[in-house]
Amino acid sequence: MTTNKHVAIIGGGIGGLCLAQGLHKAGVKVTVYERDRTPSARLQGYRVHIDPNGARALRDCLPPHLWQSFLDTTGTGGQDFGFLTEQLELLAMIETPEAADPADDHHSVSRITLRQVLLSGLEDVVRFGKTYERYERQADGRIRLHFADGSSAVADILVGADGGTSRVRKQYLPHAERVDTGITTVAGKFPLTAETRRLLARRLTDGPNNVIAPKGVGLFCAPHDLGDAAPRTGIGATEHEGALLDNTSSYILWAVGAAEGRFPADLAELPGPQLQAAVAGLISTWHPDLRTLIERSHPDTVTLLPIRTSIPIAAWEPTTVTLLGDAVHSMTPMRGIGANTALRDARLLTLALTGGGDELAAIARYEEQMREYGFAAVRDSLRSAHQFVGDNRLARMGFKTFLRTVQRFPSLKARVFS
């Protein structure tokens, strides 16, 4: 693709901004249209686990100083993954050795901080307060974008990075569905301080864990631990996540998921304190430390997360409109791979659009690969979500037996979780 082509990106989330950084770095004219009115309008969210796919995308798309800023703002918590019972019995521990290259490693980062890193240097690229409505093809083959304020813009290539409710997808691929899984999740943040660390078992503060209860309910928790360090970069050092925890605070993210019918029917209407009480009631027989994790979280950080997923679709004819991230392969959060898949999309599309040659052929190559790994991630994530809240007691017992077995035989564990 020649560098005089103009790429328009709808949506200034993680995937869209990573793509913008990659194209901007390569000298491609790019504009991001974001409905938020200001860079600080979206001050909510939880930790993001960045795996090697996401880390390589950030390294390759960001200029070196911003890649270093990302590394400087990541948490220091361990990445060894524990499978526990609701009474904190260890079933299995999956070790994740630290990689020599940070781009091949796992990282924990505040979603707010990551977005601020990704916005850096794009002051002339991102247009805030632009709510996208629709596009139309012009006679010259270019694409005209229409916005809610009555304005319009023209681009050669349109990328929908506008999330699970993507308006670009609804117009471009109206048959691509996104459905409710019937699983309900409530999430919150437990503040990590010198005092609160003493309230919990060491395993809960050391790394991520999946708590497998007898049936119908699951809990995931993971520390975002910045240790005793003050902000290690000037990026976003003063903005708050919720009412209590800002993006320089340490905390444990927790999420309790339940099969349909286990939470109260009116859960969506409940404020944070009542959501918190509903979760506490659901796990009232669990280990006291897990109950403390929920009960000592600030209620303003507790929120409801409906779990939805896209439905994989067949290949479509490539055009100069394309999609990335949740706009095309929205998935459940149960495997923690949604943001990483969006970052992987951004890196792949950057390489496609900056590799020279015909842009349609480049987009076709991108979409072929993206569909393969993206929809595979959707299927894997949905399967994990159903396992997370599985209602079959025998199946849960069998899975626990399996985990205990692999923990006893390291060579088997290495093969199973390689």
C-alpha positions in Angstrom: 0.0 0.0 0.0 1.3 3.4 -0.8 1.8 5.8 2.1 -0.5 8.5 0.6 -3.5 6.3 1.4 -5.6 7.4 4.4 -6.7 4.8 7.0 -9.6 5.7 9.3 -10.0 3.7 12.5 -13.3 3.8 14.4 -12.7 3.3 18.1 -9.8 4.3 20.3 -9.6 1.2 22.5 -6.5 -1.0 22.9 -6.6 -2.6 19.5 -7.4 0.5 17.5 -4.7 2.6 19.2 -2.1 -0.1 18.7 -2.9 -0.2 15.0 -2.8 3.6 14.9 0.7 3.5 16.5 2.0 0.9 14.1 0.7 2.8 11.0 1.8 6.2 12.3 5.3 4.8 13.0 5.4 3.5 9.4 4.5 6.9 8.0 0.9 6.0 6.9 -1.7 8.7 7.2 -4.1 7.5 9.9 -7.0 9.0 11.9 -8.7 7.5 14.9 -12.3 8.6 15.5 -13.2 8.1 19.2 -16.6 8.8 20.8 -15.1 9.7 24.2 -15.0 13.5 24.6 -11.5 13.6 26.1 -8.5 11.3 26.7 -9.4 11.0 30.4 -13.1 10.2 29.8 -12.7 6.4 30.1 -11.4 6.0 33.7 -12.6 2.6 34.4 -11.4 -0.9 33.9 -9.3 -3.7 35.5 -5.9 -5.1 35.0 -5.1 -6.6 31.6 -3.0 -9.7 31.3 -0.6 -9.2 28.3 0.7 -12.5 26.9 3.5 -12.9 24.4 1.2 -12.3 21.5 0.2 -9.0 22.9 3.7 -8.1 24.1 5.2 -8.7 20.6 2.4 -6.5 19.1 3.2 -3.7 21.4 6.9 -3.9 20.9 6.6 -3.9 17.1 3.9 -1.2 16.8 5.1 1.2 19.5 8.1 3.5 19.1 10.9 2.3 21.4 10.3 4.9 24.1 6.7 4.0 24.5 7.5 0.3 24.6 9.8 1.1 27.5 7.0 3.1 29.1 4.7 0.1 28.9 7.3 -2.1 30.5 7.9 0.5 33.3 4.2 0.5 34.2 3.6 -3.2 34.4 3.0 -5.1 37.7 5.5 -7.2 39.5 3.2 -10.1 40.5 4.1 -13.6 39.6 2.6 -15.4 36.6 2.4 -18.9 37.9 -1.2 -20.0 37.6 -2.9 -21.8 40.4 -6.0 -24.1 40.3 -7.6 -24.1 43.8 -10.7 -25.5 45.5 -13.1 -23.1 47.2 -11.3 -24.1 50.5 -7.9 -23.0 49.0 -6.6 -26.5 48.5 -4.0 -26.5 45.8 -5.1 -28.7 42.9 -2.3 -27.8 40.4 0.2 -25.1 39.8 1.2 -24.2 36.3 4.6 -22.6 36.3 5.4 -19.8 33.9 9.1 -19.2 33.7 10.3 -15.6 33.1 11.4 -15.0 29.5 14.7 -13.4 28.7 13.0 -11.1 26.2 10.1 -8.9 27.6 8.4 -9.3 24.3 8.1 -13.1 24.9 6.9 -12.7 28.5 3.7 -12.2 30.4 2.8 -8.8 31.9 0.1 -7.3 34.1 -0.9 -3.7 33.4 -3.7 -1.3 34.3 -6.1 -1.0 31.4 -6.2 2.8 32.0 -2.4 3.1 32.0 -2.1 1.0 28.8 -4.6 3.2 27.0 -2.7 6.3 28.1 0.6 4.8 26.8 -1.1 4.0 23.5 -2.5 7.5 23.2 0.9 9.1 23.7 2.2 10.8 20.6 -1.1 10.5 18.7 -2.4 14.0 19.6 -2.7 14.8 15.9 -4.2 11.4 15.0 -7.0 10.8 17.5 -10.2 12.8 17.1 -12.3 12.8 20.3 -16.0 13.4 20.6 -16.7 11.7 17.2 -19.6 9.2 17.5 -19.5 7.2 14.3 -22.9 6.4 12.7 -22.4 4.9 9.2 -20.3 4.8 6.0 -21.0 5.0 2.3 -19.0 4.3 -0.8 -18.3 7.3 -3.1 -18.2 7.1 -6.8 -14.3 7.3 -6.7 -14.2 4.2 -4.5 -13.3 6.1 -1.3 -15.3 5.8 1.9 -17.2 8.6 3.5 -17.8 8.4 7.2 -20.7 10.0 8.9 -20.8 11.1 12.5 -23.6 12.0 15.0 -22.6 15.7 15.1 -23.4 16.0 11.4 -19.8 16.0 10.2 -18.2 13.6 7.8 -14.8 12.5 6.7 -13.3 10.6 3.8 -10.8 7.7 3.9 -9.3 5.0 1.6 -9.5 2.2 4.1 -11.9 1.9 7.1 -11.1 -0.3 10.1 -13.8 -1.0 12.6 -12.2 -1.3 16.0 -15.3 -0.2 17.9 -15.8 -3.1 20.2 -18.5 -5.8 20.6 -21.4 -3.5 19.7 -19.5 -2.3 16.5 -21.6 -0.2 14.2 -19.1 -0.8 11.4 -19.7 -4.6 11.7 -23.5 -4.2 11.9 -23.4 -2.4 8.5 -20.6 -4.4 6.9 -21.4 -7.9 8.2 -25.0 -7.7 9.4 -25.2 -11.5 9.7 -22.3 -11.6 12.3 -24.1 -12.2 15.6 -23.1 -11.6 19.2 -25.1 -13.5 21.8 -25.5 -13.7 25.6 -23.9 -16.8 27.1 -26.3 -16.9 30.0 -23.3 -16.6 32.4 -23.2 -13.7 34.8 -20.0 -12.3 36.3 -19.4 -9.8 39.0 -16.0 -8.3 39.3 -14.2 -6.0 41.8 -10.8 -4.9 43.2 -9.3 -5.8 46.6 -6.7 -3.1 47.5 -3.2 -4.5 48.2 -1.4 -2.7 51.0 1.0 -3.8 53.7 -2.0 -4.3 56.0 -4.4 -6.0 53.6 -1.8 -8.5 52.4 -1.7 -10.0 55.9 -5.4 -10.9 55.6 -5.0 -13.3 52.7 -3.2 -16.6 52.0 0.1 -16.0 50.2 -1.1 -17.8 47.1 -3.8 -15.1 46.5 -1.3 -12.3 46.4 1.4 -14.3 44.5 -0.3 -14.8 41.1 -3.4 -15.6 39.2 -5.8 -18.3 40.4 -8.8 -20.2 39.2 -11.0 -21.4 42.1 -13.1 -24.4 41.2 -16.1 -24.8 43.4 -18.3 -28.0 43.5 -20.6 -26.7 40.7 -22.3 -23.7 39.1 -19.9 -21.0 40.4 -16.3 -20.1 39.7 -13.9 -17.4 40.9 -10.8 -16.0 39.1 -8.4 -13.7 40.9 -5.1 -12.1 39.9 -2.9 -9.5 41.5 -1.9 -6.3 39.8 1.0 -5.6 42.1 3.2 -2.5 41.7 5.0 -3.3 44.9 6.3 -0.3 46.9 7.1 1.7 43.8 5.7 5.1 43.1 4.7 5.8 39.5 7.6 4.7 37.3 6.5 7.0 34.4 4.8 10.3 34.1 2.1 8.8 32.0 -1.3 8.9 33.7 0.0 9.1 37.2 -3.0 11.0 38.8 -6.2 9.6 37.3 -8.5 7.3 39.3 -10.0 3.8 38.5 -13.3 4.0 40.2 -13.6 5.8 43.6 -10.7 4.1 45.4 -8.0 2.6 43.2 -6.0 4.7 40.8 -3.8 3.3 38.1 -0.7 3.5 40.3 -2.3 1.3 43.0 -1.8 -2.3 43.7 -4.9 -4.6 43.9 -6.3 -8.0 43.3 -8.8 -8.3 40.5 -11.5 -10.8 41.3 -14.4 -12.1 39.2 -17.1 -14.5 40.4 -19.1 -16.1 37.6 -22.3 -18.1 37.9 -24.5 -20.2 35.7 -27.9 -18.8 34.9 -30.3 -18.7 37.9 -27.7 -18.6 40.6 -27.6 -14.8 41.0 -30.7 -12.8 41.8 -32.8 -12.0 38.7 -32.6 -8.3 39.3 -28.8 -8.2 39.5 -28.4 -5.7 36.6 -30.4 -3.1 38.7 -28.3 -3.4 41.8 -25.6 -0.9 42.9 -22.1 -1.9 43.9 -22.8 -2.6 47.6 -25.7 -4.9 46.8 -23.8 -6.7 44.0 -21.0 -7.3 46.5 -23.5 -8.7 49.1 -25.0 -11.0 46.4 -21.5 -12.4 45.7 -20.7 -12.8 49.4 -24.0 -14.7 49.8 -23.1 -17.0 46.9 -19.7 -18.0 48.4 -20.7 -17.9 52.1 -19.4 -21.5 52.7 -16.0 -20.9 51.0 -12.6 -20.3 52.7 -12.6 -17.2 54.9 -9.8 -15.6 52.9 -11.9 -15.8 49.7 -14.8 -14.2 51.6 -12.4 -11.5 52.8 -11.3 -10.8 49.2 -14.9 -10.0 48.3 -16.1 -8.3 51.5 -13.0 -6.0 51.9 -13.1 -4.7 48.4 -14.4 -1.2 47.9 -18.0 -1.4 46.7 -17.4 1.4 44.1 -15.1 -1.0 42.3 -17.7 -3.8 42.1 -19.5 -4.1 38.8 -21.6 -6.4 36.8 -20.1 -8.0 33.6 -22.6 -9.7 31.3 -20.8 -12.4 29.3 -21.4 -12.3 25.6 -19.7 -14.0 22.6 -19.6 -13.6 18.9 -20.6 -16.5 16.6 -17.9 -17.5 14.1 -18.9 -16.9 10.5 -17.7 -18.0 7.1 -15.1 -16.0 5.1 -16.4 -12.9 3.3 -15.2 -11.1 0.2 -12.4 -8.6 1.2 -12.9 -4.9 0.6 -11.4 -1.7 1.9 -13.5 -2.1 5.0 -12.2 -4.5 7.7 -12.5 -5.2 11.4 -10.3 -6.0 14.4 -10.7 -7.1 18.0 -14.1 -7.4 19.6 -15.7 -5.8 16.6 -15.2 -9.1 14.7 -14.4 -11.8 17.3 -15.8 -10.7 20.6 -15.2 -13.4 23.2 -15.8 -14.1 26.9 -13.1 -12.9 29.4 -12.5 -16.4 30.9 -9.1 -17.1 29.2 -7.9 -13.5 29.3 -7.1 -13.4 25.6 -9.5 -10.8 24.2 -7.2 -7.9 24.5 -4.2 -9.9 23.3 -6.1 -11.1 20.2 -7.0 -7.5 19.4 -3.3 -6.5 19.8 -2.3 -9.5 17.6 -4.8 -8.2 15.0 -3.3 -4.7 15.1 0.2 -6.0 14.5 -0.9 -8.3 11.7 -2.9 -5.5 10.0 -0.1 -3.1 10.4 2.3 -5.5 8.7 -0.2 -6.1 5.9 -0.9 -2.5 5.2 2.7 -1.4 5.3 4.2 -4.4 3.4 3.7 -2.9 -0.1 1.5 -4.1 -2.9 -2.2 -4.0 -3.4 -4.3 -3.1 -0.3 -7.1 -5.5 -1.1 -4.7 -8.4 -1.3 -3.1 -7.2 1.9 -6.5 -7.0 3.7 -7.4 -10.5 2.4 -4.2 -12.0 3.8 -4.9 -10.3 7.2 -8.5 -11.4 7.3 -7.7 -15.0 6.4 -5.2 -15.3 9.3 -7.3 -13.2 11.7 -10.4 -15.4 11.2 -8.4 -18.6 11.9 -6.8 -17.6 15.2 -9.6 -15.1 16.2 -12.5 -17.5 15.9 -10.4 -20.3 17.5 -10.0 -18.0 20.5 -13.7 -17.4 20.5 -14.4 -21.1 20.7 -11.7 -21.8 23.3 -12.9 -18.9 25.4 -16.6 -20.0 25.3 -15.6 -23.5 26.3 -13.6 -22.2 29.2 -16.5 -20.0 30.3 -18.9 -23.0 30.4 -16.2 -25.0 32.3 -15.8 -22.1 34.7 -19.4 -22.3 35.9 -20.1 -25.9 35.0 -23.2 -27.3 36.7 -22.3 -31.0 36.4 -20.9 -32.1 39.8 -19.3 -35.3 38.4 -17.6 -33.4 35.7 -16.2 -30.9 38.2 -15.0 -33.8 40.4 -13.3 -35.4 37.4 -11.5 -32.2 36.5 -10.2 -31.8 40.0 -9.0 -35.4 39.9 -7.2 -34.7 36.6 -5.5 -31.6 38.1 -4.3 -33.4 41.1 -2.9 -36.1 38.9 -0.9 -33.8 36.7 0.4 -32.0 39.8 1.8 -35.3 41.0 3.6 -36.0 37.7 5.6 -33.0 36.4 6.4 -34.5 33.0 2.6 -35.1 32.4 1.9 -31.5 33.5 4.5 -30.1 31.2 2.9 -32.0 28.2 -0.7 -31.1 29.1 0.0 -27.4 29.7 2.8 -26.7 27.2 
